[in-house]
Amino acid sequence: MNCPRKSFESKIFAAIFFAMLTLALILAKPAEAAPAKHAAATPSQPQQAAAADSDKTLAAMQDELDRSRQRLVLKIPDKSEPARPYYIQYRILDLDVRTIVAEFGALISSTTGRNRIMSVDVRVGNYNLDSSNFITDEGFSGFLGSTGTVGIDRDYDSLRQDLWLATDQAFKAAVENFSKKQAFVSRLANAPSIPDLSPAAPTVAVEPLREPDWTTRNWEQEAKAVSAALRAFPQLYSSRVTYRLIYTTSYLLNSEGTKIRANRSLAAIEASLETESGDGMPLHNFLAVYRSRPAGLPAAEVVRKDLEQAGEQLIVLRASPPAADYDGPVLFEAPAAGSLLAQMLGPSLSGARGPLAMQSAFDQLMDRLGGRSEWTGKLGTRVFPTNVSLVDDPAEKQFAGQDLLGTYTVDEEGVKAQRVQVVENGILRDLLMSRRPGPDLGHSNGHGRAAYLGDPHPLISNLFFTSTAAESPADLKKQFLDACRQNGNKWCLIVRAMDNPVLGVREQDELSDLVMGAASGAATGDRLPLLVYRVNVDDGRETLIRGARLSGLTLRAMRNIAGVGSDATPFNFTQSQQTGFSGTALAAFGSADSGVPATVIAPSLLFDDVEVHGARGEPRRLPLVPSPPMN
């Protein structure tokens, strides 16, 4: 995502933002001899659950890991003892993706791709202080480990060769990074006391292989049919409908004895619609439908109706008045409330500490993007009204008959998923944890999650927001209007949808402006609503307005929620793992091709004092020539 700025501060921001986008395996002189193509050692026997298939992936991983543990050693000049790894982890991901793109009834592309990628994590030192969690003066290179592609045919010998080379590189990098980290820590006035890795009991879970099935429906025909619905809206400047079907088989093996083979799938329909108002304001809408498997996606007729509704909303928005500055009660209806919670809670739910960084620019970046937890050091204190509780439960599969997106049994670090009572009767009791300890908690509770072998972070799975003082939607709206009158407002605001510019905007300049704007205000609670209605207090008339931006919605505002509805609704979304987004308030702006699936189950929420800013900035010039007609 290209977000250039002229200031030196923004150049630093951009440099860090893009640093992780370029990764390469630099294969140097090996520290030991390569494994023979037909090694004398007998391959490890896979677990009984996988004995019936011919997949030798775990066997190759186990044999190479055993060999690395026994023989990986590097003599260091001026050191009495050679360097050895204390922890080794191999992760491999089999990725099958079917992507179909259509616009206005025309098929743009249809691809089916298979890829196999690996990640090797070799650590030097010990659990308290090791070579990980450290950003050197060269950027993120010392933070990611070794990644790369491997053969897709699950061949034993070629996989061992790839793992050998990657392990060699990762080990050498770990030795160098550990030396730099030790030197950096020795210069600190207050050396960090939080360990780098928490021990975890070994987990062995080998699922049977599951092959992808693309034949259940004619996906190309469906994409063309549903996208054709938008031909009825000539005011649209652009639109795109994308069907994305993803099957993964993930493998994890580490030196502690964990052995995992797990199958997962994600099916998504993502659509963007764009236009401009008569005065040149860029406008957009989007549709996002996520299910845990392709068969769960709604029928084409349902999607077509939803797209027609999105188009109608955008046309009304195009002719709507611009938002004015406002300060007063705001009602977030479900599922907009779930989207708001995803943006507000994401960074603070994590109990893990961030990495040490040699340059202060990284810490400044995280602060700017709202990547610092507001709940650090607050266990046992009140963070919500006393009638509110918050639970994250990866084991839950359904809510009110709807499948939940964040269900899993073992996380990306091989730790069994656990139910976490985050807030109980308003009191903060726990946080989501990976194997990276934090200031308040020292052990994982099975929430180390990642997309496509990214660095695992403590992330939402299925987050339930509940209240013992829930009101019916009618009673909550009455309370909302009463609060407006008491506040002296002639009109108040209802938010029915929150924005995700990553899904709704294809034009790069506008997308950059929106994301940079959201990033600059993330730490102070700026939020992007999509569908905002102005409600006349006297007669209840509603008018859609455009260009509103919410401000000051930090977690402090959560302490004083004025009302909670009884209409809990699942909000499915993906938590972005893109560089500059992951671990920040922007992580809620995810998409199926780079996000971690999650669900927030939340009712409508009433806030009695929200600051709203009206439209800002210069309007754009309208196109000189109207769009061509749809025949």
Buried (B, 14 or more C-beta within 10 A) or exposed (E): BEBEEEEEEBEBBBEBBBBBEEEEBEEEEBBBEEBEEEBEEEBBEBBEEBEEEEBBBBBBBBBBBBBBBEEBEBEEEEEEEEBEBBBBBBBBBBBBBBBBBBBBBEBBEBEEEEEBBBBBBBBBBEBEBBBBBBBBEEBBBBBBBBBBEBEEEBBBBBBBBBBBBBBBBBBBBBBBBBBBBEEBEEEEEEEBEBBBBBEBEEBEBBBEBEEBEEEEBEBBEBBBBBBBBBBBBEBBBBBBBBBBBBBBBBBBBBBBEBBBBBBBBBBBBBBBBBBBBEEEBBBBBBBBBBBBBBEEBBEBEEBBEBBBEBBEBBBEBBEBBBBBEBBBBBBBBBBBBBBBBBBBBBBBBBBBBBBBBBBEBBBBBBEBBBBBBBBBEBBEEBBBBEBBBBBBBBBBEEBEEBBBBBBBBBBBBBBBBBBBEBBBEBBBBBBBBBBBBBBBBEEBBBBBBBBBBBBBBBBBBBBBBBBEEBBEBEEBBEBBBEBBEEBEBEBBBBBBBBBBBBBBBBBEEBBBBBBBBBBBBBBEBBBBBBBBBBBBBEEEEEEBBBBBBBBBBBBEBBEEBBBBBBBBBBBBBBBBBBBBBBBBBBBBBBBBBBBBBBBBBBBBBBBBBBBBBBBEEEBBEEEEEEEEEEE
